[in-house]
């Protein structure tokens, strides 16, 4: 039996644990977690969960020495960014997850923009990397684009490292204040031209030599119906039965895949290390073609719920081939020809003032045909309690988006408590809004 050390305890890791457990290769999942996830505990047993600080590399080493895993699956961004794969590598424990050098693809916005520029990969908007607090170039960049810019901190800030003109700031003073704080914390900041179009995600699994791609997915960041309210970690995601999205065509997908393939080759040249794991690209369809917004160095959340439940491949085999550098032997990632609609059940008040430690309830619903994954949910004497962030991911699957949404709706009825969700994700009206937006832009 293979031992797999799974780092992280969110909904993403619950989904990963479930897919790993379905492998034809028997696996024992060992979970290094900040708290016990009830879904992961059901899969691997509480005796195999080691609660601690997943950002403490000394603690990681101790857990690895104690449990002696065959390999590790790195879930969240922060453990990847600080070099968990490097520490485990010194112990001869390989990881599905990139090294610290390669993880700069997510942890440093300037690294990625400079990488694409250096290797002539045509995917970036106009950008400026600034390293001085008193840098007049930022004012020039702002003025030349009439303030239509995005400001990105050059490090991880828990999803709060990017501010967008019109959404988060209205004048240069606000943008400059954020930029200066980024320079103080990370020594640099990135300013970019604000791109207009429709965003989508494309997750790719790679061994450093080849990349195998998953269906295109669209996330919905705004907390409230009709894309209103504050930004969140993602309220839900959709993909269609053609394994893409209604507003994308085959050439759009090929363009995004090409950018990832080119970036992968550039990384290998730049770092001299194989990139093993996920390259999760946030792309946007614009007048000037497909452009890269950013890369993440792991599975997306909620995107993972659209991908893994419908993937036909054995995840253990895919990971082990990637670790060995033999991913080409897999051929391609195969998916069921179905649509997926994911919605997150969140505590009332999320994201700004979420309810905490209130009980939620699950009652099995025989009419539902879908899956759910526990995220920010704790267990206390058998009670499920809200812990302040997105609580339960509901994944509906169907022959088209409408059916997938309907099946998710049935599953949502199984949960009760002080929860809310976006009921409009997956509706024809919201998708038509996306299509009309592109038409209005002449795309």
C-alpha positions, -999 to 999 in steps of 0.1 A, spaced: 0 0 0 13 35 -9 14 62 17 6 97 5 11 127 27 -16 153 19 -9 188 31 -39 210 38 -74 206 51 -97 228 30 -124 217 6 -98 213 -22 -80 188 -1 -112 169 7 -118 166 -30 -82 155 -36 -84 130 -8 -116 115 -22 -101 112 -57 -69 96 -44 -89 71 -24 -107 60 -56 -75 48 -72 -70 12 -83 -37 15 -63 -45 11 -26 -33 42 -7 -31 53 29 -37 90 31 -19 109 59 -31 144 64 -10 172 78 -36 198 86 -43 230 106 -76 215 117 -96 183 112 -117 184 81 -147 160 86 -147 149 50 -110 140 50 -114 123 84 -141 101 70 -118 90 42 -85 85 60 -95 82 97 -86 107 124 -56 86 135 -40 95 102 -45 132 106 -17 152 122 -29 187 133 -2 214 134 12 244 116 15 235 79 37 266 74 63 253 99 89 234 78 105 218 109 71 204 119 66 191 83 100 174 85 90 157 118 56 145 104 74 131 74 100 113 95 73 98 116 49 87 88 75 79 61 52 87 31 61 75 -4 52 109 -18 34 141 -9 5 160 -24 9 198 -17 -26 214 -15 -26 251 -6 -5 280 -20 14 290 12 30 256 20 41 254 -17 55 290 -17 77 285 14 94 254 0 76 223 14 87 204 -17 123 213 -12 123 202 24 107 169 16 131 165 -13 161 166 10 144 136 27 141 117 -6 103 122 -5 91 135 -38 61 159 -41 33 166 -64 37 203 -61 65 226 -73 97 236 -56 101 271 -41 119 284 -72 91 272 -95 64 283 -71 74 319 -79 51 315 -108 23 322 -82 41 338 -53 58 365 -74 38 384 -100 69 402 -112 87 369 -117 60 357 -140 57 389 -160 94 391 -164 96 354 -174 71 358 -202 88 390 -214 123 374 -214 112 343 -234 90 363 -258 57 347 -247 30 370 -261 4 368 -232 9 398 -209 -8 432 -208 14 463 -206 30 462 -171 55 479 -148 76 464 -121 84 490 -94 108 486 -65 112 521 -51 87 539 -28 93 572 -45 90 560 -81 75 585 -105 70 558 -132 39 546 -113 22 580 -118 32 580 -155 18 545 -159 -14 554 -142 -19 586 -162 -11 572 -196 -39 546 -191 -63 571 -175 -62 552 -143 -75 520 -160 -50 497 -142 -45 468 -118 -21 469 -89 -6 436 -77 13 429 -46 44 409 -53 36 381 -29 8 360 -14 -18 379 6 -46 353 10 -65 364 -21 -63 401 -12 -31 410 -31 -47 425 -62 -67 458 -65 -86 467 -97 -96 502 -109 -133 507 -106 -137 478 -82 -112 486 -54 -99 521 -61 -110 553 -80 -79 575 -79 -41 574 -80 -38 581 -42 -56 549 -34 -36 529 -59 -4 544 -47 -11 536 -11 -15 499 -19 16 500 -41 37 515 -13 25 489 12 34 461 -13 69 476 -17 74 478 21 63 441 25 77 425 -6 102 450 -20 83 454 -53 49 459 -68 34 452 -103 12 477 -122 -7 463 -152 -31 476 -178 -66 465 -169 -79 440 -195 -114 440 -207 -132 407 -216 -143 375 -200 -121 355 -176 -117 317 -175 -94 292 -157 -74 264 -173 -57 240 -150 -28 219 -164 -10 190 -148 27 188 -156 59 168 -150 81 197 -162 83 183 -197 47 181 -209 15 196 -197 -19 178 -198 -49 201 -197 -83 200 -180 -116 216 -191 -119 254 -191 -139 267 -161 -153 301 -151 -152 313 -115 -176 338 -100 -158 360 -75 -185 384 -64 -204 375 -32 -239 384 -43 -263 377 -72 -257 393 -106 -219 398 -99 -225 423 -71 -209 427 -37 -174 422 -25 -148 399 -40 -144 364 -25 -123 333 -29 -149 322 -54 -186 316 -49 -189 290 -76 -177 277 -110 -191 262 -142 -179 242 -172 -201 228 -200 -205 194 -216 -180 203 -243 -154 206 -215 -151 244 -221 -175 274 -218 -202 287 -241 -183 319 -249 -151 302 -258 -142 284 -290 -115 257 -298 -90 284 -308 -93 302 -275 -86 269 -256 -56 262 -279 -42 297 -273 -44 292 -235 -28 258 -237 0 272 -259 7 299 -233 10 273 -206 32 250 -227 55 279 -236 56 291 -199 65 256 -188 95 254 -212 106 289 -201 105 278 -164 127 248 -171 153 271 -188 150 297 -161 151 276 -129 168 244 -141 142 224 -121 113 203 -133 80 219 -125 59 191 -110 22 196 -101 -5 220 -113 -2 252 -134 -35 269 -129 -38 297 -154 -63 326 -150 -69 338 -186 -91 364 -202 -106 366 -237 -99 401 -251 -100 420 -284 -63 411 -287 -68 374 -281 -62 353 -250 -41 370 -223 -28 357 -190 -40 373 -159 -19 352 -135 -8 317 -127 -14 297 -95 8 268 -86 -19 243 -74 -54 232 -80 -79 260 -79 -107 262 -54 -136 260 -65 -122 248 -99 -110 215 -85 -146 204 -79 -154 208 -116 -123 188 -126 -115 159 -104 -151 144 -99 -154 140 -137 -118 130 -145 -116 94 -158 -79 91 -151 -65 75 -120 -52 105 -99 -26 84 -81 -12 72 -114 -12 107 -129 6 121 -99 32 93 -98 39 96 -136 43 134 -131 67 129 -102 87 104 -123 88 127 -153 68 102 -174 35 121 -177 36 116 -215 28 79 -209 -7 90 -197 -14 104 -231 -41 128 -222 -64 136 -193 -99 123 -201 -131 137 -188 -168 127 -189 -187 148 -215 -208 165 -189 -214 200 -175 -206 209 -139 -220 237 -117 -204 243 -84 -218 266 -57 -203 274 -23 -225 275 8 -211 303 29 -218 316 64 -240 346 64 -220 378 64 -192 363 44 -167 376 33 -166 408 54 -184 398 87 -190 361 86 -209 342 113 -186 318 132 -191 287 154 -228 284 145 -241 249 138 -251 236 103 -269 204 95 -268 179 67 -298 156 60 -293 130 33 -314 137 3 -321 106 -19 -333 128 -48 -299 146 -51 -273 135 -76 -241 153 -69 -212 156 -45 -203 180 -17 -170 188 -1 -164 203 34 -142 234 35 -142 258 65 -162 235 88 -152 223 122 -164 194 143 -172 198 180 -188 169 199 -203 157 166 -217 191 157 -206 207 124 -197 244 130 -190 272 107 -154 285 109 -158 318 91 -150 311 54 -166 292 26 -182 262 42 -194 235 18 -188 232 -19 -218 217 -38 -210 201 -72 -238 193 -96 -232 173 -127 -255 169 -157 -258 165 -195 -258 203 -198 -254 233 -175 -291 235 -167 -293 199 -156 -261 203 -136 -275 233 -118 -307 216 -111 -290 186 -95 -268 209 -74 -300 227 -63 -314 194 -50 -282 187 -30 -282 222 -15 -316 214 1 -298 188 22 -280 216 42 -295 240 67 -282 266 90 -271 303 87 -259 298 52 -262 316 18 -251 309 -17 -254 324 -52 -284 309 -69 -277 326 -102 -245 307 -110 -253 284 -139 -284 302 -150 -290 310 -188 -294 347 -179 -260 350 -163 -243 331 -192 -260 354 -217 -247 384 -198 -212 370 -204 -218 366 -241 -234 400 -244 -204 416 -226 -181 402 -252 -203 414 -281 -204 448 -266 -166 449 -266 -166 438 -302 -151 404 -294 
